[in-house]
Every structure is written in structure tokens, then in C-alpha cells.
Amino acid sequence: MAPIRLSKSVFGTLRVKPNHTLPIRQRCLYHSYEHDQPPPFPEAESSILSAAMRHVPDHGFTNAALKFGARDAGYLDVSTNLLPRGVFDLINYHLVTQRLALKDSVQFPTEGQVEGKAMGVGAKVRALTLARLRANGPIIHRWQEALAIMAQPTYAPASVAELARLADEIWFLAADTSVDSSWYTKRASLSALYAASDVFMTQDTSKDFIETEQFFDARLKDVSRMGSFMGAVGEWVGYTGHSAVNVLRSKGVRI
């Protein structure tokens, strides 16, 4: 759906605080740490969505969370209508901000800081992936709702694209320097592995999600078997599709 473009006069009728405006969404492409990049979300939109995330544990990924976030940010409830994709924008905000947070939340020692052999690329990929999975911990009891929305045909392409960006980010932060055909297979494999672990974690009740870690490690050992990753993709699609159907049925839709 194309972004909604509104004039400043319309924004003025929606805001409570006099200095708040809601700029038009800008498309953000892959970033490079060698150059300064603009924020992934306009300031006012980021204010609403970040405030709404604080209500997700209690209200889930819903319009209610968005409205509470708008109020906390100083906007009227109706301002949430300016988010072109509604609740999915809240999910996407979580996905993007947690992906970008990896470069600061996970730090690796340099060769001069440690004794013995430096940490390998594979170990870094594992650490980064597990860190990203655990970032869902505070809202994991609501994540099935998010998966159901992400699996809907309208949002599935954007969800898969963000998953690909996450895989690329992890390999980049792990200092992978491959330039051959493995560049693609590594990212495709990690995307599928992360997706399967993401689904598994929604049902993990173990302390510190240790069972999810064990699940991830077991799948990681199968990295050379492409069939296992294709199976992981099928598992993710099947699970999220089933969840979407259940959510729609709970809302009275006859399916």
C-alpha cells in the first residue's frame, strides 16, 4: 500500500503538542557503517511506535497498543491512521530496530584483546543470531500474534525482505568476506534457520530460552544439508499460516 501523503494543515489537527509533525515515510535501503545513514523512521513516527512497543506486553500487536503509544507521544488517537500499514508498522518497527541494535548490543573482542585463537565467523554468527532471538524475550508471549500478521499475503513479502536484511546484517557483523556464490547460500540458509528458531521460541518455556538455543545449535549442525533449510522454510510458512487462520477465526471470520 502506498504511503499516505498529508499536508501540514492536516497534521496540525491531529497533534497535541505544538512541535509534533509526522513526516512522510522514506524507504530505507541497506546501510553501510562507512557513511552516516538517516534514521530508519521519521522522528514523530518513531516516537509513536517506540511508545506503542511499551504497551505490547499487555495489549499485544494491536490498534490498542498503537493508540496508547500515540497518547504517550502526545498525539490524538486518530493519528495512528497515518501509519499506512497499521499494526504491521508496529511489528516492522520492532524488527528493524532490533536488527540495527545488533551492532551495539553484541561486541566481539579483537585479536589484540584476547589470548589464543580469535573468534571465528561461525561463532560470531551464532552469537549474533541468538542475541537477536533473545531480544524477542519481553514480548515472546505476543509473538505468535505478530507471526500471524506477518504471514498474511499483504505483509508476507515485506516480512521475508526484512528477514533477508537480518541475515545479511548478521553475516556482515560477523565479518564474513566471501564474494563467491556462497554469499547467497549463507544468507538463505541463515534466514531459514532463524525463521525456524523464531517459531520454536514462541513455545519455549525453558529458563533463558535454553531449549531454543539447543534447537538452533542442532539445526546449525545441518548447515551443509540444504534440504534441512528448505524444510525450515516450510515449517515457518506452515506455522504462521495456521496461526493467521486461527487469529481470523477468533475474530469471527468464517474460514
C-alpha positions in Angstrom: 0.0 0.0 0.0 1.4 3.4 -0.9 2.3 5.8 1.9 -0.4 8.3 2.8 0.7 11.9 2.0 -0.9 14.6 4.0 -0.3 18.3 4.3 1.0 20.1 7.4 -2.5 21.5 8.0 -3.9 18.0 8.4 -1.1 17.1 10.9 -1.9 20.2 12.9 -5.4 18.9 13.6 -4.0 15.6 14.9 -1.2 16.6 17.2 -1.5 17.6 20.8 2.0 19.0 21.4 2.6 22.1 19.1 6.0 21.0 17.8 5.0 17.5 16.6 4.7 16.7 12.9 4.5 13.3 11.2 6.9 13.4 8.2 6.3 11.2 5.1 7.8 7.8 5.4 11.0 7.3 3.5 12.2 4.0 2.0 15.4 2.8 3.7 17.8 0.6 1.8 20.8 -1.5 3.0 23.1 0.6 5.1 26.9 0.9 5.4 28.7 1.8 8.5 31.3 3.8 6.5 28.7 6.5 5.9 26.2 8.2 8.1 22.7 6.9 7.5 19.4 8.7 8.1 17.2 7.3 10.9 15.1 4.3 9.7 11.9 6.1 10.7 10.8 9.7 10.8 11.1 11.2 14.3 7.4 11.5 15.1 6.6 8.1 13.7 9.4 6.6 15.7 8.1 8.4 18.8 4.6 6.8 18.4 5.9 3.4 17.6 8.5 3.2 20.3 5.9 4.3 22.8 3.5 1.7 21.5 6.1 -1.0 21.9 5.9 -0.5 25.7 2.3 -1.5 25.6 2.8 -4.6 23.5 3.4 -6.9 26.6 -0.1 -6.1 27.9 -2.1 -5.4 24.7 -0.2 -7.3 22.0 0.5 -6.0 18.5 -2.9 -4.3 18.2 -4.5 -1.0 17.4 -5.0 -0.5 21.2 -1.2 -0.5 21.7 -0.8 2.0 18.8 -3.4 4.3 20.4 -1.8 4.2 23.8 1.6 4.9 22.1 0.1 7.9 20.3 -1.2 9.3 23.6 2.1 8.7 25.3 3.9 10.6 22.5 1.4 13.5 22.7 -0.8 12.7 19.8 -4.5 12.1 19.4 -5.7 8.5 18.9 -6.7 9.2 15.3 -3.0 10.0 14.4 -2.4 6.2 14.2 -4.4 6.3 10.9 -1.4 8.0 9.4 0.6 4.7 9.7 -0.1 3.2 6.3 0.1 -0.4 7.4 -1.4 -0.1 10.8 -0.3 -2.8 13.3 2.2 -4.2 10.8 4.1 -0.9 11.0 4.5 -1.6 14.7 5.8 -5.2 14.0 8.1 -3.8 11.4 9.4 -1.2 13.8 10.4 -3.9 16.2 12.0 -6.0 13.5 14.1 -3.1 12.1 15.1 -1.5 15.4 16.2 -4.9 16.9 18.2 -5.7 13.7 20.0 -2.4 13.8 20.6 -2.7 17.5 22.8 -5.8 17.0 25.9 -3.8 16.1 25.9 -2.1 19.5 24.4 -4.9 21.7 26.9 -7.6 20.6 30.6 -6.7 20.7 33.4 -9.0 19.8 37.0 -8.7 21.1 39.7 -8.0 18.6 42.7 -10.3 18.2 44.8 -8.0 20.3 42.4 -8.2 23.2 42.2 -11.9 23.6 44.7 -14.7 24.0 44.9 -17.6 21.6 42.7 -18.0 18.6 40.4 -15.2 17.6 36.7 -15.8 17.5 35.7 -17.3 14.1 33.0 -16.1 11.8 30.7 -19.1 12.6 30.9 -18.4 16.3 30.1 -14.8 15.7 27.1 -15.7 13.5 25.8 -18.0 16.3 26.2 -15.2 19.0 24.5 -12.6 16.9 21.6 -14.9 15.9 21.0 -15.9 19.5 21.2 -12.3 20.7 18.5 -11.3 18.1 16.3 -14.2 19.1 16.5 -13.3 22.8 15.6 -9.7 22.0 12.1 -11.1 21.5 12.0 -12.3 25.1 10.0 -9.5 26.6 7.2 -9.8 24.1 7.5 -13.5 23.2 4.1 -14.3 24.7 2.7 -11.9 22.0 5.0 -13.0 19.1 2.6 -15.6 17.7 0.2 -12.7 17.0 2.9 -11.0 15.2 3.8 -14.1 13.2 0.2 -14.5 12.1 0.1 -10.9 10.8 3.4 -11.3 9.1 2.2 -14.4 7.3 -0.8 -12.6 5.7 -0.4 -12.2 2.0 -0.4 -8.4 2.2 2.6 -8.4 4.5 4.5 -11.6 3.7 6.7 -10.0 1.1 7.8 -7.2 3.4 8.3 -9.8 6.3 10.5 -12.0 4.1 12.5 -9.0 2.9 13.2 -7.9 6.4 14.3 -11.5 7.3 16.8 -11.3 4.4 18.1 -8.0 5.7 18.6 -9.6 9.2 20.6 -12.5 7.7 22.7 -10.0 5.7 23.3 -7.9 8.8 24.4 -10.9 10.9 26.9 -12.1 8.3 28.2 -8.5 7.8 28.7 -8.0 11.6 30.4 -11.4 11.8 33.0 -10.0 9.3 32.2 -12.5 6.6 34.2 -11.6 3.5 33.0 -14.1 1.0 32.3 -12.8 -2.5 31.5 -16.0 -4.4 28.2 -17.8 -4.7 28.3 -18.8 -1.1 27.4 -15.2 -0.3 23.8 -16.1 -1.3 23.6 -19.6 0.1 24.9 -18.5 3.5 22.2 -15.8 3.8 19.4 -18.0 2.5 20.4 -20.8 5.0 20.6 -18.4 7.9 17.3 -16.9 7.0 15.6 -20.3 7.2 17.4 -21.3 10.3 16.5 -18.1 12.1 12.8 -18.4 11.0 12.6 -22.0 12.3 14.1 -20.9 15.6 11.9 -17.9 15.8 8.8 -20.2 15.6 10.2 -22.7 18.1 10.9 -19.9 20.6 7.2 -19.0 20.8 6.6 -22.3 22.5 9.8 -22.4 24.6 9.1 -22.1 28.4 12.7 -23.1 29.5 14.8 -20.7 31.6 16.6 -18.1 29.4 15.3 -19.9 26.4 17.9 -22.6 26.6 15.8 -25.0 24.6 15.7 -22.5 21.7 19.5 -22.3 21.9 19.8 -26.1 21.7 17.3 -26.2 18.8 19.3 -23.6 17.0 22.6 -25.4 17.6 21.1 -28.7 16.4 19.9 -27.1 13.2 23.2 -25.3 12.7 25.0 -28.6 12.6 22.9 -29.4 9.5 24.2 -26.3 7.7 25.7 -28.3 4.8 22.4 -30.0 4.1 20.2 -27.6 2.0 17.2 -29.9 2.4 17.0 -29.2 6.1 16.8 -25.4 5.4 14.1 -25.9 2.9 12.2 -27.8 5.5 12.7 -25.0 7.9 11.2 -22.5 5.5 8.2 -24.8 5.0 7.9 -25.1 8.8 7.8 -21.4 9.2 5.3 -20.8 6.4 3.0 -23.6 7.6 3.1 -22.5 11.2 2.5 -18.8 10.6 -0.2 -19.6 8.1 -2.0 -21.8 10.6 -1.7 -19.1 13.2 -3.1 -16.5 10.8 -6.2 -18.7 10.2 -6.7 -19.1 14.0 -6.5 -15.4 14.6 -9.0 -14.7 11.8 -11.4 -17.3 13.1 -11.1 -15.8 16.6 -12.3 -12.5 15.1 -15.4 -14.2 13.6 -14.1 -14.7 10.1 -15.6 -17.9 8.5 -12.6 -19.8 7.1 
